[in-house]
Amino acid sequence: MRIQKQDVVREIADALGREAPTMSTGSTEPRAIFDMIDKELALGLPPGLTKPQIAQAIVESSGEVWGPDYESRGGTVTLRGLQAVREAVRFYLGS
């Protein structure tokens, strides 16, 4: 079975003890997942960031590097980028 963005979004929400936000058309990741991470982990990221920027800030705040293949044109985060965000959340939660 191939892992999809919605699976990773659900895993992140579950780890935070929250309900996963609804996915947009074409399996575009919802901004709400990044805002949820920022709020739940009290990262204090600046408002007004794009989805790739907030995802990058989450990943880099855990000490990891944001890879060039973690975002795509059109302001979306790739599956690999979402997986990196998930790993950052796991880092913060100690799991």
Residue frames as a rotation matrix with the C-alpha (Angstrom) as fourth column:
MET 1
0.577 0.817 0.000 0.00
0.817 -0.577 0.000 0.00
0.000 0.000 -1.000 0.00
ARG 2
-0.306 -0.679 0.668 1.34
0.672 -0.651 -0.354 3.39
0.675 0.340 0.655 -1.00
ILE 3
-0.254 0.147 -0.956 1.50
0.833 -0.469 -0.293 6.06
-0.491 -0.871 -0.003 1.70
GLN 4
0.049 0.360 0.932 -0.41
0.751 -0.628 0.203 9.20
0.658 0.690 -0.301 0.79
LYS 5
-0.676 -0.314 0.666 -0.38
-0.040 -0.887 -0.459 12.74
0.735 -0.337 0.588 2.12
GLN 6
0.236 0.866 0.441 -3.67
-0.608 -0.222 0.762 12.21
0.758 -0.447 0.474 3.93
ASP 7
0.629 -0.086 -0.773 -2.12
0.463 0.840 0.283 9.30
0.625 -0.535 0.568 5.86
VAL 8
-0.443 -0.884 -0.153 0.75
0.720 -0.249 -0.648 11.48
0.535 -0.397 0.746 7.07
VAL 9
-0.488 0.363 0.794 -1.61
-0.408 -0.899 0.160 14.35
0.771 -0.246 0.587 7.97
ARG 10
0.623 0.768 -0.152 -3.72
-0.282 0.401 0.871 11.88
0.730 -0.500 0.466 9.99
GLU 11
0.299 -0.599 -0.743 -0.62
0.773 0.609 -0.180 10.51
0.560 -0.520 0.645 11.77
ILE 12
-0.719 -0.569 0.399 0.49
0.282 -0.763 -0.582 14.03
0.635 -0.306 0.709 12.73
ALA 13
-0.121 0.773 0.623 -2.97
-0.638 -0.541 0.548 14.96
0.761 -0.331 0.558 14.05
ASP 14
0.706 0.368 -0.605 -3.19
0.117 0.783 0.612 11.67
0.699 -0.502 0.510 15.98
ALA 15
-0.164 -0.872 -0.460 0.21
0.784 0.167 -0.597 12.28
0.598 -0.459 0.657 17.56
LEU 16
-0.853 -0.126 0.507 -1.01
-0.086 -0.923 -0.374 15.70
0.515 -0.362 0.777 18.70
GLY 17
-0.749 0.621 -0.231 -4.27
0.552 0.392 -0.736 14.22
-0.366 -0.678 -0.637 20.03
ARG 18
-0.397 0.584 -0.708 -6.33
-0.484 -0.789 -0.379 16.22
-0.780 0.192 0.595 17.54
GLU 19
0.450 0.615 0.647 -8.71
0.364 0.536 -0.762 15.42
-0.815 0.579 0.017 14.71
ALA 20
-0.583 -0.709 0.396 -7.13
0.622 -0.076 0.779 15.54
-0.523 0.701 0.486 11.25
PRO 21
-0.215 0.489 -0.845 -8.23
-0.438 -0.822 -0.365 18.47
-0.873 0.291 0.391 9.10
THR 22
0.663 0.552 0.506 -10.03
0.244 0.480 -0.843 17.74
-0.708 0.682 0.183 5.85
MET 23
-0.458 -0.839 0.295 -7.81
0.521 0.016 0.854 17.39
-0.721 0.544 0.429 2.81
SER 24
-0.027 0.372 -0.928 -8.28
-0.574 -0.765 -0.291 19.80
-0.818 0.525 0.234 -0.08
THR 25
0.919 0.393 -0.024 -8.92
-0.222 0.467 -0.856 18.70
-0.325 0.792 0.516 -3.64
GLY 26
0.671 -0.669 -0.320 -6.14
-0.250 0.202 -0.947 16.81
0.698 0.715 -0.032 -5.33
SER 27
0.647 -0.338 -0.684 -4.77
0.712 0.587 0.384 15.68
0.272 -0.736 0.620 -1.93
THR 28
-0.073 -0.621 0.780 -3.34
0.049 -0.784 -0.619 19.12
0.996 -0.007 0.087 -1.25
GLU 29
-0.416 -0.156 -0.896 -2.31
0.846 0.293 -0.444 19.28
0.332 -0.943 0.010 2.38
PRO 30
0.628 0.723 0.288 -4.40
0.541 -0.672 0.506 21.69
0.559 -0.162 -0.813 4.45
ARG 31
-0.172 -0.665 0.727 -2.72
-0.162 -0.709 -0.686 24.70
0.972 -0.236 0.014 6.01
ALA 32
0.605 0.546 0.579 -4.61
-0.635 -0.108 0.765 23.82
0.480 -0.831 0.281 9.19
ILE 33
0.824 -0.335 -0.457 -2.22
0.465 0.861 0.205 20.94
0.325 -0.381 0.865 9.92
PHE 34
-0.196 -0.960 0.200 0.76
0.640 -0.280 -0.716 23.30
0.743 -0.013 0.669 10.04
ASP 35
-0.146 0.245 0.959 -1.11
-0.509 -0.849 0.139 25.84
0.848 -0.468 0.249 12.15
MET 36
0.866 0.496 -0.071 -2.14
-0.240 0.535 0.810 23.00
0.440 -0.684 0.582 14.48
ILE 37
0.400 -0.809 -0.430 1.49
0.785 0.545 -0.295 21.92
0.474 -0.220 0.853 14.90
ASP 38
-0.433 -0.563 0.704 2.61
0.181 -0.819 -0.545 25.49
0.883 -0.109 0.457 15.58
LYS 39
0.174 0.613 0.770 -0.12
-0.689 -0.483 0.540 25.96
0.703 -0.625 0.339 18.20
GLU 40
0.924 0.294 -0.244 0.12
-0.075 0.766 0.639 22.55
0.375 -0.572 0.730 19.91
LEU 41
0.355 -0.875 -0.329 3.92
0.881 0.431 -0.197 22.62
0.314 -0.220 0.924 20.14
ALA 42
0.860 0.074 -0.505 3.97
0.306 -0.867 0.394 26.35
-0.408 -0.493 -0.768 21.02
LEU 43
0.066 -0.879 0.472 6.60
0.990 0.117 0.079 27.06
-0.125 0.462 0.878 18.37
GLY 44
0.332 0.133 -0.934 5.59
0.318 -0.948 -0.022 30.71
-0.888 -0.290 -0.357 18.02
LEU 45
-0.474 -0.495 0.728 6.17
0.833 0.016 0.553 30.86
-0.285 0.869 0.404 14.27
PRO 46
-0.799 0.143 -0.584 5.48
-0.159 -0.987 -0.024 34.23
-0.580 0.073 0.811 12.63
PRO 47
0.214 0.940 0.266 2.05
0.276 0.203 -0.940 34.68
-0.937 0.274 -0.216 11.04
GLY 48
0.625 0.174 -0.761 1.72
-0.559 -0.581 -0.592 35.06
-0.545 0.795 -0.265 7.30
LEU 49
-0.543 -0.834 0.097 4.08
-0.550 0.440 0.710 32.26
-0.635 0.332 -0.697 6.28
THR 50
0.056 0.491 -0.869 3.17
-0.923 0.357 0.142 30.18
0.380 0.795 0.474 3.23
LYS 51
0.932 0.322 0.168 2.58
-0.361 0.870 0.335 26.45
-0.038 -0.373 0.927 3.71
PRO 52
0.581 -0.774 -0.251 6.09
0.452 0.564 -0.692 25.55
0.677 0.289 0.677 2.53
GLN 53
-0.173 -0.673 0.719 7.60
-0.313 -0.655 -0.688 28.26
0.934 -0.344 -0.098 4.75
ILE 54
0.302 0.329 0.895 5.78
-0.944 -0.025 0.328 27.13
0.130 -0.944 0.303 7.89
ALA 55
0.994 0.009 -0.109 6.58
-0.007 1.000 0.021 23.48
0.109 -0.020 0.994 7.13
GLN 56
0.263 -0.964 0.041 10.23
0.298 0.041 -0.954 24.40
0.918 0.263 0.298 6.64
ALA 57
-0.128 -0.286 0.949 10.25
-0.713 -0.639 -0.289 26.34
0.689 -0.714 -0.122 9.91
ILE 58
0.755 0.446 0.481 8.78
-0.655 0.558 0.510 23.33
-0.041 -0.700 0.713 11.76
VAL 59
0.864 -0.461 -0.202 11.38
0.364 0.850 -0.381 20.96
0.347 0.256 0.902 10.31
GLU 60
0.030 -0.934 0.357 14.31
0.192 -0.345 -0.919 23.31
0.981 0.096 0.169 10.87
SER 61
0.253 0.106 0.962 13.20
-0.817 -0.508 0.271 24.10
0.518 -0.855 -0.042 14.43
SER 62
0.956 0.095 0.279 13.84
-0.233 0.824 0.517 20.43
-0.181 -0.559 0.809 15.25
GLY 63
0.182 -0.982 0.050 17.40
-0.477 -0.044 0.878 20.72
-0.860 -0.184 -0.476 13.93
GLU 64
0.064 -0.101 0.993 16.79
0.652 0.758 0.035 19.00
-0.756 0.645 0.115 10.61
VAL 65
-0.798 -0.405 -0.446 17.43
-0.105 -0.636 0.765 20.32
-0.594 0.657 0.465 7.10
TRP 66
0.369 0.920 -0.129 14.63
-0.184 -0.064 -0.981 21.27
-0.911 0.386 0.146 4.70
GLY 67
-0.470 -0.588 0.658 15.32
0.449 0.483 0.752 19.49
-0.760 0.649 0.037 1.42
PRO 68
-0.779 0.118 -0.616 14.68
-0.504 -0.702 0.502 21.01
-0.374 0.702 0.607 -2.02
ASP 69
-0.761 0.514 -0.396 12.29
-0.048 0.563 0.825 18.14
0.647 0.647 -0.404 -2.85
TYR 70
-0.756 0.468 -0.457 10.09
0.611 0.254 -0.750 18.89
-0.235 -0.846 -0.478 0.18
GLU 71
-0.037 0.773 -0.633 8.02
0.001 -0.633 -0.774 21.49
-0.999 -0.030 0.023 -1.67
SER 72
-0.408 -0.032 0.912 6.63
0.871 0.284 0.400 21.88
-0.272 0.958 -0.088 -5.16
ARG 73
-0.967 0.073 0.243 5.46
0.050 -0.884 0.465 24.67
0.248 0.462 0.851 -7.38
GLY 74
-0.137 0.984 0.115 2.13
0.072 -0.106 0.992 26.12
0.988 0.144 -0.056 -6.46
GLY 75
-0.301 -0.052 0.952 2.90
-0.800 -0.529 -0.282 26.50
0.518 -0.847 0.118 -2.78
THR 76
0.811 0.579 -0.078 2.43
-0.456 0.712 0.534 22.90
0.365 -0.398 0.842 -1.74
VAL 77
-0.090 -0.776 0.624 4.47
-0.926 0.295 0.234 20.59
-0.366 -0.557 -0.746 0.44
THR 78
-0.128 -0.022 -0.991 5.39
-0.679 0.731 0.072 17.21
0.723 0.682 -0.108 -1.07
LEU 79
0.826 0.398 -0.399 4.83
-0.068 0.773 0.631 13.86
0.559 -0.495 0.666 0.58
ARG 80
0.064 -0.892 -0.448 8.52
0.751 0.339 -0.567 13.82
0.657 -0.300 0.691 1.57
GLY 81
-0.602 -0.233 0.764 8.13
-0.159 -0.902 -0.401 17.27
0.782 -0.363 0.506 3.09
LEU 82
0.390 0.826 0.407 5.11
-0.689 -0.031 0.724 16.16
0.611 -0.563 0.557 5.10
GLN 83
0.706 -0.208 -0.677 7.05
0.411 0.899 0.152 13.13
0.577 -0.385 0.720 6.29
ALA 84
-0.441 -0.894 0.075 9.84
0.515 -0.321 -0.795 15.45
0.735 -0.312 0.602 7.45
VAL 85
-0.291 0.446 0.846 7.25
-0.648 -0.743 0.169 17.54
0.704 -0.499 0.505 9.32
ARG 86
0.763 0.587 -0.272 5.91
-0.254 0.659 0.708 14.34
0.595 -0.471 0.651 10.92
GLU 87
0.223 -0.766 -0.603 9.42
0.725 0.544 -0.422 13.45
0.652 -0.343 0.677 12.07
ALA 88
-0.650 -0.416 0.636 9.83
-0.027 -0.824 -0.566 16.93
0.759 -0.385 0.524 13.58
VAL 89
0.249 0.820 0.515 6.57
-0.742 -0.179 0.645 16.47
0.622 -0.543 0.564 15.50
ARG 90
0.778 -0.019 -0.628 7.78
0.263 0.918 0.298 13.09
0.571 -0.397 0.719 16.74
PHE 91
-0.313 -0.950 -0.007 11.03
0.512 -0.163 -0.843 14.75
0.800 -0.268 0.538 17.82
TYR 92
-0.514 0.153 0.844 9.13
-0.527 -0.832 -0.170 17.30
0.676 -0.532 0.509 19.92
LEU 93
0.521 0.819 0.240 6.81
-0.737 0.289 0.611 14.68
0.431 -0.495 0.754 21.40
GLY 94
-0.274 -0.752 0.600 9.70
-0.929 0.368 0.038 12.36
-0.249 -0.547 -0.799 22.20
SER 95
0.399 0.464 0.791 8.26
-0.261 0.884 -0.387 9.47
-0.879 -0.052 0.474 20.22
